[in-house]
Amino acid sequence: MANRIGKSIDQQLQKLGFVEGSTVFLFEPDGTFSQTTGQNTLQGSYEWDSNGSALTLKYLNHIPLKATVSASGNHLSLLFEASNFLSFITFLGTHSRISAADTLATLFKSFEG
């Protein structure tokens, strides 16, 4: 069951444009950023933690999304906590009317923890 739900989550993420290597972030020195995933661009602000290993993104300056950061060459990887990502996807589905986001939120809620 978990494997089937996992595949459904992957399919819905792909519908939203979340495919490995497809998201581009542009971080500005003034603490703002833009994120482009597929044809969609979102903007917000960001804050680094004191040791530079975590980043908090605030989409539309309302939704905080904390990520653990790792870098290799000119690639940056962000690992998001599942519960925060669920809040982000739920907000996105509510405010954008993207059905894939609503489906994802429902699928995420079927997992424990």
C-alpha atoms as an extended CHARMM CRD file, in Angstrom:
* protein
*
       113  EXT
         1         1  MET       CA              0.0000000000        0.0000000000        0.0000000000  PROA      1               0.0000000000
         2         2  ALA       CA              2.7690000000        2.4730000000        0.9380000000  PROA      2               0.0000000000
         3         3  ASN       CA              4.5630000000        1.7380000000       -2.3470000000  PROA      3               0.0000000000
         4         4  ARG       CA              1.4010000000        2.4350000000       -4.3500000000  PROA      4               0.0000000000
         5         5  ILE       CA              0.7530000000        5.6750000000       -2.4460000000  PROA      5               0.0000000000
         6         6  GLY       CA              4.3980000000        6.6660000000       -2.9740000000  PROA      6               0.0000000000
         7         7  LYS       CA              4.0280000000        6.2130000000       -6.7280000000  PROA      7               0.0000000000
         8         8  SER       CA              0.8400000000        8.2970000000       -6.6830000000  PROA      8               0.0000000000
         9         9  ILE       CA              2.6620000000       11.0500000000       -4.7930000000  PROA      9               0.0000000000
        10        10  ASP       CA              5.4800000000       11.0110000000       -7.3680000000  PROA      10              0.0000000000
        11        11  GLN       CA              2.9460000000       11.2800000000      -10.2130000000  PROA      11              0.0000000000
        12        12  GLN       CA              1.1710000000       14.2400000000       -8.5970000000  PROA      12              0.0000000000
        13        13  LEU       CA              4.4940000000       15.9950000000       -7.8510000000  PROA      13              0.0000000000
        14        14  GLN       CA              5.4470000000       15.5830000000      -11.5070000000  PROA      14              0.0000000000
        15        15  LYS       CA              2.1430000000       17.1810000000      -12.5420000000  PROA      15              0.0000000000
        16        16  LEU       CA              3.1550000000       20.1930000000      -10.4390000000  PROA      16              0.0000000000
        17        17  GLY       CA              6.5570000000       20.2560000000      -12.1710000000  PROA      17              0.0000000000
        18        18  PHE       CA              8.5740000000       18.7620000000       -9.2890000000  PROA      18              0.0000000000
        19        19  VAL       CA             11.0060000000       16.6220000000      -11.2520000000  PROA      19              0.0000000000
        20        20  GLU       CA             14.5900000000       16.1400000000      -10.1200000000  PROA      20              0.0000000000
        21        21  GLY       CA             16.7270000000       18.9780000000      -11.4130000000  PROA      21              0.0000000000
        22        22  SER       CA             13.7780000000       21.0110000000      -12.7200000000  PROA      22              0.0000000000
        23        23  THR       CA             13.4960000000       23.6180000000       -9.9740000000  PROA      23              0.0000000000
        24        24  VAL       CA             15.6270000000       26.7510000000      -10.1070000000  PROA      24              0.0000000000
        25        25  PHE       CA             16.0640000000       29.0520000000       -7.1180000000  PROA      25              0.0000000000
        26        26  LEU       CA             17.4670000000       32.5560000000       -7.3890000000  PROA      26              0.0000000000
        27        27  PHE       CA             18.5760000000       33.9180000000       -4.0080000000  PROA      27              0.0000000000
        28        28  GLU       CA             19.1060000000       37.6740000000       -3.8350000000  PROA      28              0.0000000000
        29        29  PRO       CA             21.3990000000       39.3980000000       -1.2980000000  PROA      29              0.0000000000
        30        30  ASP       CA             18.4240000000       41.3560000000        0.1060000000  PROA      30              0.0000000000
        31        31  GLY       CA             16.8790000000       38.1460000000        1.5140000000  PROA      31              0.0000000000
        32        32  THR       CA             14.3560000000       37.5480000000       -1.2670000000  PROA      32              0.0000000000
        33        33  PHE       CA             14.1790000000       34.6010000000       -3.6390000000  PROA      33              0.0000000000
        34        34  SER       CA             12.2930000000       33.3100000000       -6.6220000000  PROA      34              0.0000000000
        35        35  GLN       CA             11.6390000000       29.6550000000       -7.3730000000  PROA      35              0.0000000000
        36        36  THR       CA             10.7750000000       28.4570000000      -10.8470000000  PROA      36              0.0000000000
        37        37  THR       CA              9.3720000000       24.9450000000      -11.2110000000  PROA      37              0.0000000000
        38        38  GLY       CA              8.2160000000       24.0910000000      -14.6960000000  PROA      38              0.0000000000
        39        39  GLN       CA              6.1800000000       27.0840000000      -15.8770000000  PROA      39              0.0000000000
        40        40  ASN       CA              5.3740000000       28.3280000000      -12.3630000000  PROA      40              0.0000000000
        41        41  THR       CA              7.3380000000       30.9660000000      -10.4440000000  PROA      41              0.0000000000
        42        42  LEU       CA              6.8770000000       31.6690000000       -6.7440000000  PROA      42              0.0000000000
        43        43  GLN       CA              8.5340000000       34.4050000000       -4.7250000000  PROA      43              0.0000000000
        44        44  GLY       CA              9.2780000000       35.0200000000       -1.0990000000  PROA      44              0.0000000000
        45        45  SER       CA             11.9540000000       35.7200000000        1.4460000000  PROA      45              0.0000000000
        46        46  TYR       CA             14.6060000000       33.5070000000        3.0150000000  PROA      46              0.0000000000
        47        47  GLU       CA             16.7740000000       33.2800000000        6.1190000000  PROA      47              0.0000000000
        48        48  TRP       CA             19.9100000000       31.1820000000        6.7000000000  PROA      48              0.0000000000
        49        49  ASP       CA             20.4850000000       29.6750000000       10.1200000000  PROA      49              0.0000000000
        50        50  SER       CA             23.6140000000       30.7290000000       11.9960000000  PROA      50              0.0000000000
        51        51  ASN       CA             25.7920000000       27.8330000000       10.7540000000  PROA      51              0.0000000000
        52        52  GLY       CA             24.5680000000       27.8870000000        7.1400000000  PROA      52              0.0000000000
        53        53  SER       CA             23.2580000000       24.3080000000        7.0720000000  PROA      53              0.0000000000
        54        54  ALA       CA             19.5580000000       25.1640000000        7.0870000000  PROA      54              0.0000000000
        55        55  LEU       CA             17.4190000000       27.6180000000        5.2080000000  PROA      55              0.0000000000
        56        56  THR       CA             13.9050000000       28.8570000000        5.9140000000  PROA      56              0.0000000000
        57        57  LEU       CA             11.9220000000       29.9240000000        2.8760000000  PROA      57              0.0000000000
        58        58  LYS       CA              8.8210000000       32.0470000000        3.3230000000  PROA      58              0.0000000000
        59        59  TYR       CA              6.5370000000       31.8470000000        0.3360000000  PROA      59              0.0000000000
        60        60  LEU       CA              4.4020000000       34.9470000000       -0.1120000000  PROA      60              0.0000000000
        61        61  ASN       CA              5.9640000000       35.9270000000        3.2330000000  PROA      61              0.0000000000
        62        62  HSD       CA              3.4550000000       33.6640000000        5.0260000000  PROA      62              0.0000000000
        63        63  ILE       CA              4.3680000000       30.0090000000        4.6610000000  PROA      63              0.0000000000
        64        64  PRO       CA              7.6750000000       29.0780000000        6.3240000000  PROA      64              0.0000000000
        65        65  LEU       CA              9.3270000000       26.0290000000        4.8280000000  PROA      65              0.0000000000
        66        66  LYS       CA             12.5430000000       24.8860000000        6.5100000000  PROA      66              0.0000000000
        67        67  ALA       CA             15.1140000000       22.9320000000        4.5170000000  PROA      67              0.0000000000
        68        68  THR       CA             18.4060000000       21.2590000000        5.3110000000  PROA      68              0.0000000000
        69        69  VAL       CA             20.9840000000       22.4730000000        2.8100000000  PROA      69              0.0000000000
        70        70  SER       CA             23.8280000000       20.6160000000        1.1350000000  PROA      70              0.0000000000
        71        71  ALA       CA             25.9590000000       21.7550000000       -1.7740000000  PROA      71              0.0000000000
        72        72  SER       CA             28.0980000000       19.9710000000       -4.3280000000  PROA      72              0.0000000000
        73        73  GLY       CA             29.8440000000       21.9760000000       -7.0330000000  PROA      73              0.0000000000
        74        74  ASN       CA             27.2990000000       24.3930000000       -8.4140000000  PROA      74              0.0000000000
        75        75  HSD       CA             24.2930000000       22.3160000000       -7.2550000000  PROA      75              0.0000000000
        76        76  LEU       CA             22.3440000000       23.0190000000       -4.1130000000  PROA      76              0.0000000000
        77        77  SER       CA             20.1250000000       20.3580000000       -2.5410000000  PROA      77              0.0000000000
        78        78  LEU       CA             17.2760000000       21.2400000000       -0.2120000000  PROA      78              0.0000000000
        79        79  LEU       CA             15.7150000000       18.5470000000        1.9530000000  PROA      79              0.0000000000
        80        80  PHE       CA             12.3210000000       19.6110000000        3.2830000000  PROA      80              0.0000000000
        81        81  GLU       CA             10.5960000000       18.2370000000        6.3600000000  PROA      81              0.0000000000
        82        82  ALA       CA              7.4980000000       16.3540000000        5.2200000000  PROA      82              0.0000000000
        83        83  SER       CA              5.0150000000       18.1170000000        7.5360000000  PROA      83              0.0000000000
        84        84  ASN       CA              6.2090000000       21.5630000000        6.3860000000  PROA      84              0.0000000000
        85        85  PHE       CA              6.0590000000       20.4840000000        2.7490000000  PROA      85              0.0000000000
        86        86  LEU       CA              2.5050000000       19.2300000000        3.3310000000  PROA      86              0.0000000000
        87        87  SER       CA              1.5170000000       22.6680000000        4.6560000000  PROA      87              0.0000000000
        88        88  PHE       CA              3.0860000000       24.2940000000        1.6030000000  PROA      88              0.0000000000
        89        89  ILE       CA              1.3200000000       21.9480000000       -0.8440000000  PROA      89              0.0000000000
        90        90  THR       CA             -2.0030000000       22.4140000000        0.9840000000  PROA      90              0.0000000000
        91        91  PHE       CA             -1.6350000000       26.1910000000        0.7970000000  PROA      91              0.0000000000
        92        92  LEU       CA             -0.6710000000       25.9750000000       -2.8660000000  PROA      92              0.0000000000
        93        93  GLY       CA             -3.7140000000       23.8320000000       -3.6330000000  PROA      93              0.0000000000
        94        94  THR       CA             -6.0530000000       26.1480000000       -1.7520000000  PROA      94              0.0000000000
        95        95  HSD       CA             -4.7810000000       29.3690000000       -3.2930000000  PROA      95              0.0000000000
        96        96  SER       CA             -3.9210000000       28.2470000000       -6.8030000000  PROA      96              0.0000000000
        97        97  ARG       CA             -6.7770000000       25.8500000000       -7.5080000000  PROA      97              0.0000000000
        98        98  ILE       CA             -4.2810000000       23.2820000000       -8.7590000000  PROA      98              0.0000000000
        99        99  SER       CA             -6.0340000000       19.9210000000       -8.4230000000  PROA      99              0.0000000000
       100       100  ALA       CA             -2.7310000000       18.0070000000       -8.2550000000  PROA      100             0.0000000000
       101       101  ALA       CA             -1.8520000000       19.9360000000       -5.0790000000  PROA      101             0.0000000000
       102       102  ASP       CA             -5.1640000000       18.9630000000       -3.4650000000  PROA      102             0.0000000000
       103       103  THR       CA             -4.5880000000       15.3290000000       -4.4580000000  PROA      103             0.0000000000
       104       104  LEU       CA             -1.0670000000       15.4680000000       -3.0060000000  PROA      104             0.0000000000
       105       105  ALA       CA             -2.2970000000       16.8870000000        0.2880000000  PROA      105             0.0000000000
       106       106  THR       CA             -4.7820000000       14.0260000000        0.5770000000  PROA      106             0.0000000000
       107       107  LEU       CA             -2.1190000000       11.4330000000       -0.2400000000  PROA      107             0.0000000000
       108       108  PHE       CA              0.3680000000       12.9380000000        2.2430000000  PROA      108             0.0000000000
       109       109  LYS       CA             -2.2330000000       12.8010000000        5.0110000000  PROA      109             0.0000000000
       110       110  SER       CA             -2.5260000000        9.0330000000        4.5240000000  PROA      110             0.0000000000
       111       111  PHE       CA              1.0360000000        8.5610000000        5.8470000000  PROA      111             0.0000000000
       112       112  GLU       CA              1.8530000000        8.4440000000        9.5550000000  PROA      112             0.0000000000
       113       113  GLY       CA              4.4980000000       10.8900000000       10.8120000000  PROA      113             0.0000000000
